[in-house]
């Protein structure tokens, strides 16, 4: 069972509902898995019931965000705080075009992710 901030997210179809892809460097593996699932189900990555939560602690997270945006991935959660270089007008564009979301409250965020928001 996978826990997020000591909160159990439960299981769906016998599988954990929350998976930890590891470190920022493991994002490539997450993208490959998402693309394989999308192909297997005949849908786009954005149609899969997946949420991407990028922990913004190091500068290398910039390249992960840029790669996901270049692939057209939507509903990316970013935090715990947005990077200072993302000016309000840039954030507004990313929110409108990619449904970028800011991490705020762990319990509420996990519930929103599990609900597909």
C-alpha positions in Angstrom: 0.0 0.0 0.0 1.4 3.4 -1.0 0.9 6.3 1.4 1.2 10.0 0.7 2.1 12.0 3.8 1.0 9.1 6.0 -2.4 9.2 4.3 -3.5 5.9 2.8 -4.9 6.4 -0.7 -6.4 2.9 -1.0 -6.4 0.5 -3.8 -8.2 0.3 -7.1 -8.6 -2.9 -9.1 -6.2 -4.5 -6.7 -3.4 -2.0 -7.4 -2.2 1.0 -5.4 -4.0 4.2 -6.4 -0.9 6.3 -5.7 2.5 5.3 -7.1 5.7 7.0 -6.4 7.9 7.2 -9.5 10.9 8.0 -7.4 13.3 10.9 -7.9 13.1 13.7 -10.4 15.6 11.7 -12.6 13.1 8.9 -12.8 10.5 11.0 -14.7 11.6 9.5 -18.0 10.4 6.1 -16.8 7.1 7.6 -15.8 6.6 9.1 -19.2 7.5 5.8 -20.9 5.0 4.0 -18.7 2.3 6.6 -19.4 2.8 6.5 -23.1 2.7 2.6 -23.1 -0.5 2.7 -21.1 -2.0 5.2 -23.5 -1.1 3.1 -26.5 -2.4 -0.1 -24.9 -5.8 1.5 -24.1 -6.0 3.5 -27.4 -6.2 6.9 -25.7 -4.0 9.9 -25.2 -1.8 10.3 -22.1 -4.1 13.1 -21.0 -7.1 10.7 -21.1 -5.5 8.3 -18.6 -6.6 8.5 -15.0 -3.1 9.8 -14.0 -1.9 12.8 -12.1 1.6 14.1 -12.2 2.9 15.8 -9.0 6.4 17.4 -9.5 8.2 18.2 -6.3 9.9 21.5 -7.0 13.0 21.3 -4.8 15.8 21.4 -7.3 16.6 23.2 -10.6 16.5 19.9 -12.5 12.7 19.9 -12.1 12.7 22.6 -14.7 13.7 20.1 -17.4 11.1 17.6 -16.2 8.4 20.3 -16.5 9.6 21.4 -19.9 9.6 17.8 -21.2 6.1 17.2 -19.9 4.9 20.5 -21.5 6.6 19.6 -24.8 4.8 16.2 -24.8 1.5 18.0 -24.2 0.9 16.6 -20.8 -1.9 18.4 -18.9 -2.9 18.6 -15.2 0.6 18.8 -13.9 0.8 19.5 -10.1 3.8 21.6 -9.1 5.0 22.6 -5.7 5.3 23.0 -2.8 5.7 26.5 -4.2 5.9 27.7 -7.7 9.4 28.7 -8.9 10.2 32.4 -8.6 11.1 32.7 -12.3 7.5 31.8 -13.3 6.0 35.3 -13.5 2.3 35.6 -12.9 1.5 36.1 -16.7 3.5 32.9 -17.5 1.6 31.0 -14.8 -1.7 32.2 -16.2 -0.7 30.9 -19.7 0.4 27.6 -18.3 -2.8 27.2 -16.2 -5.0 28.0 -19.3 -3.0 25.9 -21.8 -1.9 23.0 -19.6 -4.1 23.1 -16.5 -1.0 23.6 -14.4 -1.9 23.3 -10.7 -0.1 24.4 -7.6 0.3 22.1 -4.7 -1.2 23.5 -1.5 -2.6 21.1 1.1 -1.5 17.5 0.8 -4.8 15.9 1.8 -6.9 18.1 -0.4 -4.4 17.8 -3.3 -4.4 13.9 -3.1 -8.2 13.9 -3.0 -8.4 16.2 -6.1 -5.9 14.0 -7.9 -7.8 10.8 -7.1 -11.0 12.5 -8.3 -9.3 13.3 -11.6 -9.0 17.0 -11.1 
